[in-house]
Amino acid sequence: MRVAVLAIGSRGDVQPYVALGLGLRAAGHDVRLATHEGFRGLVEGSGLAFAPIGGDPQALVASEAGVAWLESGRNPVAFVRRLAPFAREVGLRVAGDVLAAAGDADAIVGSALALAGYHVAEARGVPFLGAFLQPLYPTAAFPTVLAPAGDLGPLGNRLSARLVAAAIELPFRGLVNGWRRDALGLPPLRGVDFTARVARERVPVLYGFSPLVVPRPADWPPQLHVCGWWSLPAPQGWAPDQRLAAFLDAGPPPVFVGFGSMRPRDPARAAEVVVESLRRAGRRGVIAAGWAELGAAGDDVLVVGEVPHDRLFPRCAAVVHHGGAGTTGTALRAGLPSFAVPFFADQFFWGARAARLGVGPSPLPARGLEPARLSAAIRTAATNARMRDRAAAVGRALAREDGVAAAVAAFTAEVRAPRPARR
């Protein structure tokens, strides 16, 4: 079967789909992964066919509009309002690239930002499966990952997911319907949001996170599959470069601090806060430069570029990260204490989930972060024996999961299952 896998976003948004694509290929499928040009090396280096999707997420994050979007925090109204202008700008180009990449596929698998694949699948009469890294379907068990508050009760939790989904989709409804008409020859959409169509049309969704961290809600329909994290195999023969190896060997295990694709408005100040916090806590640190290009100097800190987290984390005392879904999973699987410094969107959700597991302190929002609070959390994560034992136990449990295998099995079952006609 020819399978098109569509992924849009940062490296953390794309890498899990490379792992999923490799699993589908091992099951005998011909897989093409469509994503941004900047990830061509990642895709082709893994042995998958590549197709381009327009847009440069790193340039977006570095722009004033992108920084303002990140500053929306967990406010869903600001999230949508600041997303809309640049999403409209690139939307039709991305949709055209998706059509070109997936037009000859026998099945289409799309991330939450690549739902143009849903419409292409409808036009071609082939199966579409959502493949999401966040629990986006409404449930009474917890509110939407963009909720600005805690538990809202069963009704409030379900309503929050429907309202946010509709708020994100409705500003683009005219653009989407025009593309459906002009490019695909399809009628306009019915219903207010994609989650309603998931229920009405029994659209299968593969979720790339662990049921240990987010247990599958009892009120979810059967075509929603919580599979486990989708992780690439550890790179064969990887070893730290000379600088990193020397630093790791020169003292006790350091604390890793990295914010991935997140970019604070003042990266220099953010780096100062991180370094001062590490020193107040009495810990050495490995700092990932990330898209913010954080910098630091001193014998007790080392700034690194891209390194495989699953190889580096086990050599650290604790992990401080931005709360992205994939990084959260990698930190948990490493079996050492960790906590999040969330910037926006679902990062608050993942930070809270990790803290609920008992593997580290509560998340500290990036906005307004100061050395006093960050140093105290670092000290706790690096020295608390109960957290260390709990993190090790969670890591052992996650090591027994195979999220890619579970997702491939669900994909196989779902593409063979009959579906109601779209209407």
C-alpha beads as a LAMMPS data file, in Angstrom:
LAMMPS data file: protein, C-alpha beads

423 atoms
422 bonds

1 atom types
1 bond types

-500.0 500.0 xlo xhi
-500.0 500.0 ylo yhi
-500.0 500.0 zlo zhi

Masses

1 110.0

Atoms # bond

1 1 1 0.000 0.000 0.000
2 1 1 1.275 3.508 -0.815
3 1 1 1.033 5.583 2.372
4 1 1 1.552 9.340 2.572
5 1 1 2.513 10.583 6.052
6 1 1 2.088 14.354 6.501
7 1 1 3.825 16.301 9.280
8 1 1 4.036 20.069 9.841
9 1 1 5.923 21.987 12.518
10 1 1 9.241 21.894 14.351
11 1 1 11.627 18.943 14.577
12 1 1 9.732 17.709 17.628
13 1 1 6.557 17.773 15.536
14 1 1 8.164 15.886 12.644
15 1 1 10.542 13.318 14.142
16 1 1 7.788 11.075 15.613
17 1 1 6.307 10.720 12.116
18 1 1 9.657 9.562 10.766
19 1 1 9.544 6.797 13.386
20 1 1 5.945 5.992 12.448
21 1 1 6.862 5.978 8.751
22 1 1 9.697 3.534 9.394
23 1 1 7.289 1.259 11.234
24 1 1 4.835 1.348 8.331
25 1 1 7.632 0.629 5.882
26 1 1 8.791 -2.349 7.959
27 1 1 5.220 -3.641 7.730
28 1 1 5.529 -3.708 3.947
29 1 1 4.090 -0.337 2.918
30 1 1 5.587 2.133 0.459
31 1 1 5.888 5.266 2.609
32 1 1 6.394 8.874 1.562
33 1 1 6.816 11.470 4.312
34 1 1 5.846 15.026 3.408
35 1 1 7.210 17.825 5.561
36 1 1 9.300 21.008 5.393
37 1 1 12.439 21.216 3.267
38 1 1 14.578 21.747 6.368
39 1 1 13.854 18.165 7.456
40 1 1 14.720 16.523 4.139
41 1 1 17.993 15.226 5.617
42 1 1 16.201 13.733 8.615
43 1 1 13.656 11.957 6.401
44 1 1 15.946 10.733 3.653
45 1 1 18.706 9.900 6.116
46 1 1 16.250 7.527 7.770
47 1 1 15.600 5.843 4.441
48 1 1 12.132 7.240 3.700
49 1 1 10.973 8.973 0.538
50 1 1 10.565 12.740 1.001
51 1 1 8.058 15.227 -0.399
52 1 1 8.205 18.974 0.337
53 1 1 5.628 21.010 2.225
54 1 1 6.093 24.769 2.182
55 1 1 6.765 26.981 5.152
56 1 1 9.776 27.529 7.398
57 1 1 8.808 26.986 11.047
58 1 1 12.162 28.238 12.356
59 1 1 11.882 31.516 10.445
60 1 1 8.327 31.896 11.701
61 1 1 9.338 31.411 15.336
62 1 1 12.122 34.000 14.901
63 1 1 9.711 36.599 13.485
64 1 1 7.844 39.168 15.545
65 1 1 4.543 37.456 14.707
66 1 1 5.977 34.112 15.789
67 1 1 7.318 35.433 19.084
68 1 1 3.933 37.038 19.777
69 1 1 2.244 33.706 19.057
70 1 1 4.503 31.908 21.537
71 1 1 3.619 34.578 24.098
72 1 1 -0.051 33.576 23.884
73 1 1 0.807 31.060 26.606
74 1 1 -2.201 28.915 27.422
75 1 1 -4.759 31.530 26.360
76 1 1 -6.761 29.852 23.562
77 1 1 -8.243 33.142 22.332
78 1 1 -4.801 34.727 21.909
79 1 1 -3.474 31.463 20.434
80 1 1 -6.069 31.539 17.639
81 1 1 -5.937 35.302 17.062
82 1 1 -2.143 35.351 16.670
83 1 1 -2.046 32.155 14.608
84 1 1 -4.624 33.225 12.024
85 1 1 -2.696 35.851 9.992
86 1 1 0.341 33.768 9.055
87 1 1 -1.675 30.533 8.839
88 1 1 -3.894 32.125 6.204
89 1 1 -0.834 33.425 4.382
90 1 1 0.727 29.997 3.870
91 1 1 -2.422 27.868 4.074
92 1 1 -3.186 27.472 0.365
93 1 1 0.459 26.824 -0.508
94 1 1 0.676 24.123 2.148
95 1 1 -2.613 22.605 0.968
96 1 1 -1.316 22.497 -2.600
97 1 1 1.872 20.775 -1.442
98 1 1 -0.172 18.232 0.510
99 1 1 -2.245 17.493 -2.591
100 1 1 0.917 16.957 -4.639
101 1 1 2.498 14.760 -1.966
102 1 1 -0.547 12.627 -1.210
103 1 1 -2.431 12.625 -4.490
104 1 1 -1.451 9.078 -5.507
105 1 1 -1.555 7.507 -2.023
106 1 1 -3.734 4.549 -1.084
107 1 1 -3.963 5.869 2.491
108 1 1 -3.105 9.217 4.080
109 1 1 -1.874 9.772 7.637
110 1 1 -1.882 13.385 8.832
111 1 1 -0.694 15.288 11.879
112 1 1 -2.954 17.803 13.602
113 1 1 -1.522 20.627 11.457
114 1 1 -1.787 18.613 8.244
115 1 1 -5.531 18.096 8.031
116 1 1 -5.468 19.114 4.371
117 1 1 -4.787 15.406 3.944
118 1 1 -8.304 14.672 5.201
119 1 1 -9.790 16.609 2.281
120 1 1 -7.428 15.028 -0.263
121 1 1 -8.417 11.591 1.035
122 1 1 -12.092 12.469 0.638
123 1 1 -11.537 13.600 -2.944
124 1 1 -9.586 10.438 -3.783
125 1 1 -11.855 8.049 -1.889
126 1 1 -9.001 6.627 0.208
127 1 1 -8.702 6.210 3.999
128 1 1 -7.488 9.094 6.145
129 1 1 -6.099 8.506 9.623
130 1 1 -5.273 11.298 12.039
131 1 1 -1.938 10.861 13.791
132 1 1 -1.770 13.271 16.707
133 1 1 0.754 13.937 19.462
134 1 1 -1.818 15.529 21.792
135 1 1 -5.188 14.218 23.092
136 1 1 -7.460 16.479 21.055
137 1 1 -10.768 14.579 21.134
138 1 1 -13.315 15.778 23.744
139 1 1 -13.552 13.800 26.969
140 1 1 -15.025 14.184 30.426
141 1 1 -11.717 13.023 31.908
142 1 1 -9.745 16.249 31.350
143 1 1 -10.086 19.601 29.582
144 1 1 -8.538 20.517 26.250
145 1 1 -4.755 20.747 26.228
146 1 1 -5.198 24.493 25.591
147 1 1 -7.382 25.027 28.663
148 1 1 -6.187 28.006 30.737
149 1 1 -7.363 26.374 33.966
150 1 1 -7.462 22.995 35.669
151 1 1 -10.225 20.405 35.696
152 1 1 -13.556 21.900 34.633
153 1 1 -15.773 18.980 35.541
154 1 1 -17.105 16.369 33.097
155 1 1 -19.311 18.738 31.093
156 1 1 -16.849 21.622 31.156
157 1 1 -13.983 19.378 30.111
158 1 1 -15.858 18.074 27.069
159 1 1 -17.161 21.515 26.144
160 1 1 -13.696 23.096 26.385
161 1 1 -12.314 20.763 23.706
162 1 1 -15.246 21.370 21.352
163 1 1 -15.098 25.154 21.787
164 1 1 -11.356 25.398 21.230
165 1 1 -11.483 23.056 18.219
166 1 1 -14.243 25.152 16.658
167 1 1 -12.406 28.407 17.457
168 1 1 -9.285 27.158 15.683
169 1 1 -11.107 25.824 12.622
170 1 1 -13.831 28.389 11.953
171 1 1 -11.538 31.342 11.018
172 1 1 -10.232 29.238 8.135
173 1 1 -13.541 27.731 7.025
174 1 1 -13.972 30.019 4.015
175 1 1 -10.403 29.392 2.855
176 1 1 -10.815 25.627 3.265
177 1 1 -14.162 25.474 1.512
178 1 1 -12.845 27.537 -1.387
179 1 1 -9.911 25.128 -1.793
180 1 1 -12.212 22.108 -1.532
181 1 1 -14.359 23.560 -4.320
182 1 1 -11.624 24.828 -6.637
183 1 1 -8.846 22.243 -6.186
184 1 1 -10.739 19.110 -5.179
185 1 1 -14.261 19.500 -6.559
186 1 1 -15.776 18.846 -3.129
187 1 1 -18.837 20.358 -1.415
188 1 1 -18.398 22.659 1.596
189 1 1 -17.809 21.178 5.016
190 1 1 -20.603 20.324 7.385
191 1 1 -20.331 20.560 11.159
192 1 1 -18.338 23.002 13.221
193 1 1 -15.021 21.217 13.774
194 1 1 -12.904 18.199 12.938
195 1 1 -13.704 16.413 16.206
196 1 1 -17.381 16.311 15.197
197 1 1 -16.398 14.692 11.906
198 1 1 -14.203 12.162 13.743
199 1 1 -17.320 11.014 15.585
200 1 1 -19.767 11.196 12.685
201 1 1 -17.520 9.521 10.116
202 1 1 -15.606 7.305 12.574
203 1 1 -12.298 8.792 11.390
204 1 1 -9.497 6.727 12.967
205 1 1 -6.917 8.580 15.049
206 1 1 -3.551 7.242 16.185
207 1 1 -2.228 8.987 19.286
208 1 1 1.535 9.093 19.763
209 1 1 1.793 9.232 23.543
210 1 1 1.795 6.676 26.330
211 1 1 -1.359 5.401 28.057
212 1 1 0.712 5.416 31.240
213 1 1 0.931 9.206 31.018
214 1 1 -2.524 9.835 29.506
215 1 1 -4.778 6.824 30.134
216 1 1 -7.267 6.283 27.330
217 1 1 -10.522 8.006 28.374
218 1 1 -13.448 5.628 28.836
219 1 1 -15.741 7.895 26.787
220 1 1 -13.593 7.887 23.637
221 1 1 -14.956 5.977 20.633
222 1 1 -13.132 2.776 19.618
223 1 1 -11.403 4.224 16.536
224 1 1 -9.172 6.410 18.764
225 1 1 -5.977 4.526 19.634
226 1 1 -3.530 5.578 22.373
227 1 1 -0.437 3.823 21.079
228 1 1 2.592 5.051 23.005
229 1 1 5.340 7.432 21.908
230 1 1 6.780 7.106 18.412
231 1 1 10.536 7.130 18.828
232 1 1 13.341 6.694 16.343
233 1 1 15.829 3.918 17.097
234 1 1 18.928 5.155 18.917
235 1 1 21.542 6.203 16.334
236 1 1 24.043 3.416 15.798
237 1 1 27.604 4.290 16.669
238 1 1 26.753 7.744 18.025
239 1 1 29.212 9.139 20.542
240 1 1 29.445 12.644 21.984
241 1 1 31.933 14.899 20.263
242 1 1 35.212 15.688 21.984
243 1 1 33.920 18.798 23.781
244 1 1 30.800 17.112 25.102
245 1 1 32.611 13.919 26.069
246 1 1 35.238 15.883 27.973
247 1 1 32.598 17.911 29.790
248 1 1 30.575 14.845 30.785
249 1 1 33.723 13.152 32.095
250 1 1 34.988 16.200 33.987
251 1 1 32.552 16.094 36.889
252 1 1 29.230 14.825 38.242
253 1 1 26.319 14.319 35.847
254 1 1 25.072 17.707 34.639
255 1 1 21.525 19.014 34.398
256 1 1 20.271 19.277 30.821
257 1 1 18.358 22.465 29.963
258 1 1 16.802 22.902 26.543
259 1 1 13.775 24.684 25.103
260 1 1 13.792 23.145 21.634
261 1 1 12.020 25.273 19.043
262 1 1 10.806 27.827 21.570
263 1 1 12.203 31.340 21.287
264 1 1 11.893 33.805 24.190
265 1 1 11.585 37.468 23.272
266 1 1 14.969 38.048 24.927
267 1 1 17.124 34.939 24.386
268 1 1 20.176 36.515 26.047
269 1 1 18.215 37.155 29.238
270 1 1 16.767 33.633 29.133
271 1 1 20.295 32.203 28.925
272 1 1 21.387 34.356 31.871
273 1 1 18.478 33.053 33.961
274 1 1 19.365 29.447 33.113
275 1 1 23.062 29.840 33.941
276 1 1 22.438 31.732 37.166
277 1 1 19.852 29.149 38.210
278 1 1 22.246 26.271 37.615
279 1 1 24.957 27.996 39.639
280 1 1 22.628 28.822 42.509
281 1 1 21.609 25.163 42.555
282 1 1 25.259 24.108 42.547
283 1 1 24.874 22.054 39.357
284 1 1 26.825 21.816 36.133
285 1 1 24.695 22.222 33.019
286 1 1 24.455 21.153 29.396
287 1 1 22.412 23.818 27.624
288 1 1 20.857 23.149 24.221
289 1 1 21.134 26.237 22.035
290 1 1 17.869 25.386 20.261
291 1 1 16.101 27.725 17.883
292 1 1 16.626 30.566 20.368
293 1 1 20.397 30.133 19.913
294 1 1 21.018 30.325 23.650
295 1 1 24.606 31.018 24.594
296 1 1 26.615 30.705 27.792
297 1 1 30.214 30.634 28.955
298 1 1 32.027 29.060 31.863
299 1 1 33.703 25.863 32.974
300 1 1 30.474 24.671 34.601
301 1 1 28.226 24.968 31.525
302 1 1 28.432 23.702 27.950
303 1 1 26.229 24.817 25.064
304 1 1 25.466 22.113 22.493
305 1 1 23.674 21.947 19.168
306 1 1 21.501 19.034 18.095
307 1 1 22.310 15.860 20.018
308 1 1 20.145 12.726 20.352
309 1 1 18.255 13.200 23.600
310 1 1 17.817 9.493 24.179
311 1 1 21.601 9.088 24.241
312 1 1 22.440 12.219 26.246
313 1 1 19.694 12.243 28.894
314 1 1 20.811 9.040 30.663
315 1 1 24.138 10.729 31.386
316 1 1 22.462 13.671 33.121
317 1 1 21.217 14.233 36.669
318 1 1 17.915 15.813 35.580
319 1 1 16.229 17.326 32.523
320 1 1 14.630 20.770 32.215
321 1 1 12.689 21.150 28.960
322 1 1 9.924 23.173 27.330
323 1 1 7.213 20.535 27.700
324 1 1 6.861 19.495 24.090
325 1 1 5.096 16.157 23.707
326 1 1 8.100 14.347 22.230
327 1 1 10.688 15.778 24.621
328 1 1 8.448 14.948 27.566
329 1 1 8.280 11.353 26.395
330 1 1 12.043 11.114 25.871
331 1 1 12.734 12.532 29.330
332 1 1 10.288 10.098 30.931
333 1 1 11.756 7.122 29.077
334 1 1 15.248 8.134 30.212
335 1 1 14.132 7.356 33.766
336 1 1 15.513 10.449 35.465
337 1 1 13.795 13.423 37.104
338 1 1 12.514 16.127 34.783
339 1 1 10.222 19.114 34.712
340 1 1 8.879 21.571 32.166
341 1 1 9.300 25.283 31.583
342 1 1 6.298 25.628 29.252
343 1 1 5.931 28.499 26.818
344 1 1 2.545 27.924 25.203
345 1 1 -0.160 25.567 23.955
346 1 1 -0.019 21.912 25.076
347 1 1 3.320 22.310 26.883
348 1 1 1.496 23.204 30.104
349 1 1 -0.536 20.021 29.787
350 1 1 2.532 17.794 29.406
351 1 1 4.364 19.546 32.215
352 1 1 1.427 18.941 34.539
353 1 1 1.140 15.285 33.465
354 1 1 4.806 14.631 34.215
355 1 1 4.523 16.298 37.622
356 1 1 1.418 14.210 38.375
357 1 1 3.511 11.097 37.762
358 1 1 5.835 12.248 40.548
359 1 1 8.957 12.365 38.376
360 1 1 9.788 16.015 39.015
361 1 1 8.632 19.417 40.291
362 1 1 5.573 21.227 38.984
363 1 1 6.067 23.135 35.719
364 1 1 7.404 26.692 35.870
365 1 1 5.924 28.894 33.113
366 1 1 8.607 30.480 30.948
367 1 1 7.039 33.905 31.074
368 1 1 8.435 35.787 34.050
369 1 1 10.798 32.974 35.025
370 1 1 13.401 34.034 37.578
371 1 1 16.521 32.315 38.990
372 1 1 15.106 31.892 42.505
373 1 1 12.287 29.599 41.387
374 1 1 14.197 27.819 38.633
375 1 1 17.210 27.095 40.844
376 1 1 14.977 25.655 43.571
377 1 1 13.270 23.357 41.071
378 1 1 16.612 22.252 39.590
379 1 1 17.956 21.489 43.062
380 1 1 14.859 19.432 43.887
381 1 1 14.929 17.493 40.624
382 1 1 18.621 16.697 40.949
383 1 1 18.588 15.637 44.612
384 1 1 15.141 14.329 45.591
385 1 1 15.506 10.563 46.100
386 1 1 11.766 9.876 45.879
387 1 1 11.496 11.636 42.538
388 1 1 14.552 9.779 41.270
389 1 1 13.090 6.403 42.258
390 1 1 9.722 7.259 40.735
391 1 1 11.335 8.496 37.507
392 1 1 13.325 5.268 37.227
393 1 1 10.162 3.194 37.691
394 1 1 8.294 5.196 35.038
395 1 1 11.251 4.826 32.665
396 1 1 11.245 1.046 33.098
397 1 1 7.500 0.873 32.441
398 1 1 7.759 2.999 29.301
399 1 1 10.651 0.892 28.016
400 1 1 8.210 -2.015 27.756
401 1 1 5.932 -0.076 25.389
402 1 1 6.323 -0.071 21.608
403 1 1 4.248 2.838 20.382
404 1 1 5.217 2.415 16.738
405 1 1 4.220 -1.263 16.696
406 1 1 0.876 -0.429 18.332
407 1 1 0.245 2.351 15.806
408 1 1 1.084 0.099 12.848
409 1 1 -1.270 -2.582 14.171
410 1 1 -4.053 -0.004 14.577
411 1 1 -3.376 1.385 11.095
412 1 1 -3.646 -2.101 9.591
413 1 1 -6.940 -2.793 11.340
414 1 1 -8.455 0.586 10.510
415 1 1 -7.635 0.711 6.794
416 1 1 -9.413 -2.628 6.429
417 1 1 -12.500 -1.564 8.413
418 1 1 -15.612 -0.284 6.605
419 1 1 -16.428 3.407 7.075
420 1 1 -19.681 5.315 6.855
421 1 1 -20.039 7.503 3.764
422 1 1 -19.037 11.137 4.256
423 1 1 -21.955 13.497 4.145

Bonds

1 1 1 2
2 1 2 3
3 1 3 4
4 1 4 5
5 1 5 6
6 1 6 7
7 1 7 8
8 1 8 9
9 1 9 10
10 1 10 11
11 1 11 12
12 1 12 13
13 1 13 14
14 1 14 15
15 1 15 16
16 1 16 17
17 1 17 18
18 1 18 19
19 1 19 20
20 1 20 21
21 1 21 22
22 1 22 23
23 1 23 24
24 1 24 25
25 1 25 26
26 1 26 27
27 1 27 28
28 1 28 29
29 1 29 30
30 1 30 31
31 1 31 32
32 1 32 33
33 1 33 34
34 1 34 35
35 1 35 36
36 1 36 37
37 1 37 38
38 1 38 39
39 1 39 40
40 1 40 41
41 1 41 42
42 1 42 43
43 1 43 44
44 1 44 45
45 1 45 46
46 1 46 47
47 1 47 48
48 1 48 49
49 1 49 50
50 1 50 51
51 1 51 52
52 1 52 53
53 1 53 54
54 1 54 55
55 1 55 56
56 1 56 57
57 1 57 58
58 1 58 59
59 1 59 60
60 1 60 61
61 1 61 62
62 1 62 63
63 1 63 64
64 1 64 65
65 1 65 66
66 1 66 67
67 1 67 68
68 1 68 69
69 1 69 70
70 1 70 71
71 1 71 72
72 1 72 73
73 1 73 74
74 1 74 75
75 1 75 76
76 1 76 77
77 1 77 78
78 1 78 79
79 1 79 80
80 1 80 81
81 1 81 82
82 1 82 83
83 1 83 84
84 1 84 85
85 1 85 86
86 1 86 87
87 1 87 88
88 1 88 89
89 1 89 90
90 1 90 91
91 1 91 92
92 1 92 93
93 1 93 94
94 1 94 95
95 1 95 96
96 1 96 97
97 1 97 98
98 1 98 99
99 1 99 100
100 1 100 101
101 1 101 102
102 1 102 103
103 1 103 104
104 1 104 105
105 1 105 106
106 1 106 107
107 1 107 108
108 1 108 109
109 1 109 110
110 1 110 111
111 1 111 112
112 1 112 113
113 1 113 114
114 1 114 115
115 1 115 116
116 1 116 117
117 1 117 118
118 1 118 119
119 1 119 120
120 1 120 121
121 1 121 122
122 1 122 123
123 1 123 124
124 1 124 125
125 1 125 126
126 1 126 127
127 1 127 128
128 1 128 129
129 1 129 130
130 1 130 131
131 1 131 132
132 1 132 133
133 1 133 134
134 1 134 135
135 1 135 136
136 1 136 137
137 1 137 138
138 1 138 139
139 1 139 140
140 1 140 141
141 1 141 142
142 1 142 143
143 1 143 144
144 1 144 145
145 1 145 146
146 1 146 147
147 1 147 148
148 1 148 149
149 1 149 150
150 1 150 151
151 1 151 152
152 1 152 153
153 1 153 154
154 1 154 155
155 1 155 156
156 1 156 157
157 1 157 158
158 1 158 159
159 1 159 160
160 1 160 161
161 1 161 162
162 1 162 163
163 1 163 164
164 1 164 165
165 1 165 166
166 1 166 167
167 1 167 168
168 1 168 169
169 1 169 170
170 1 170 171
171 1 171 172
172 1 172 173
173 1 173 174
174 1 174 175
175 1 175 176
176 1 176 177
177 1 177 178
178 1 178 179
179 1 179 180
180 1 180 181
181 1 181 182
182 1 182 183
183 1 183 184
184 1 184 185
185 1 185 186
186 1 186 187
187 1 187 188
188 1 188 189
189 1 189 190
190 1 190 191
191 1 191 192
192 1 192 193
193 1 193 194
194 1 194 195
195 1 195 196
196 1 196 197
197 1 197 198
198 1 198 199
199 1 199 200
200 1 200 201
201 1 201 202
202 1 202 203
203 1 203 204
204 1 204 205
205 1 205 206
206 1 206 207
207 1 207 208
208 1 208 209
209 1 209 210
210 1 210 211
211 1 211 212
212 1 212 213
213 1 213 214
214 1 214 215
215 1 215 216
216 1 216 217
217 1 217 218
218 1 218 219
219 1 219 220
220 1 220 221
221 1 221 222
222 1 222 223
223 1 223 224
224 1 224 225
225 1 225 226
226 1 226 227
227 1 227 228
228 1 228 229
229 1 229 230
230 1 230 231
231 1 231 232
232 1 232 233
233 1 233 234
234 1 234 235
235 1 235 236
236 1 236 237
237 1 237 238
238 1 238 239
239 1 239 240
240 1 240 241
241 1 241 242
242 1 242 243
243 1 243 244
244 1 244 245
245 1 245 246
246 1 246 247
247 1 247 248
248 1 248 249
249 1 249 250
250 1 250 251
251 1 251 252
252 1 252 253
253 1 253 254
254 1 254 255
255 1 255 256
256 1 256 257
257 1 257 258
258 1 258 259
259 1 259 260
260 1 260 261
261 1 261 262
262 1 262 263
263 1 263 264
264 1 264 265
265 1 265 266
266 1 266 267
267 1 267 268
268 1 268 269
269 1 269 270
270 1 270 271
271 1 271 272
272 1 272 273
273 1 273 274
274 1 274 275
275 1 275 276
276 1 276 277
277 1 277 278
278 1 278 279
279 1 279 280
280 1 280 281
281 1 281 282
282 1 282 283
283 1 283 284
284 1 284 285
285 1 285 286
286 1 286 287
287 1 287 288
288 1 288 289
289 1 289 290
290 1 290 291
291 1 291 292
292 1 292 293
293 1 293 294
294 1 294 295
295 1 295 296
296 1 296 297
297 1 297 298
298 1 298 299
299 1 299 300
300 1 300 301
301 1 301 302
302 1 302 303
303 1 303 304
304 1 304 305
305 1 305 306
306 1 306 307
307 1 307 308
308 1 308 309
309 1 309 310
310 1 310 311
311 1 311 312
312 1 312 313
313 1 313 314
314 1 314 315
315 1 315 316
316 1 316 317
317 1 317 318
318 1 318 319
319 1 319 320
320 1 320 321
321 1 321 322
322 1 322 323
323 1 323 324
324 1 324 325
325 1 325 326
326 1 326 327
327 1 327 328
328 1 328 329
329 1 329 330
330 1 330 331
331 1 331 332
332 1 332 333
333 1 333 334
334 1 334 335
335 1 335 336
336 1 336 337
337 1 337 338
338 1 338 339
339 1 339 340
340 1 340 341
341 1 341 342
342 1 342 343
343 1 343 344
344 1 344 345
345 1 345 346
346 1 346 347
347 1 347 348
348 1 348 349
349 1 349 350
350 1 350 351
351 1 351 352
352 1 352 353
353 1 353 354
354 1 354 355
355 1 355 356
356 1 356 357
357 1 357 358
358 1 358 359
359 1 359 360
360 1 360 361
361 1 361 362
362 1 362 363
363 1 363 364
364 1 364 365
365 1 365 366
366 1 366 367
367 1 367 368
368 1 368 369
369 1 369 370
370 1 370 371
371 1 371 372
372 1 372 373
373 1 373 374
374 1 374 375
375 1 375 376
376 1 376 377
377 1 377 378
378 1 378 379
379 1 379 380
380 1 380 381
381 1 381 382
382 1 382 383
383 1 383 384
384 1 384 385
385 1 385 386
386 1 386 387
387 1 387 388
388 1 388 389
389 1 389 390
390 1 390 391
391 1 391 392
392 1 392 393
393 1 393 394
394 1 394 395
395 1 395 396
396 1 396 397
397 1 397 398
398 1 398 399
399 1 399 400
400 1 400 401
401 1 401 402
402 1 402 403
403 1 403 404
404 1 404 405
405 1 405 406
406 1 406 407
407 1 407 408
408 1 408 409
409 1 409 410
410 1 410 411
411 1 411 412
412 1 412 413
413 1 413 414
414 1 414 415
415 1 415 416
416 1 416 417
417 1 417 418
418 1 418 419
419 1 419 420
420 1 420 421
421 1 421 422
422 1 422 423
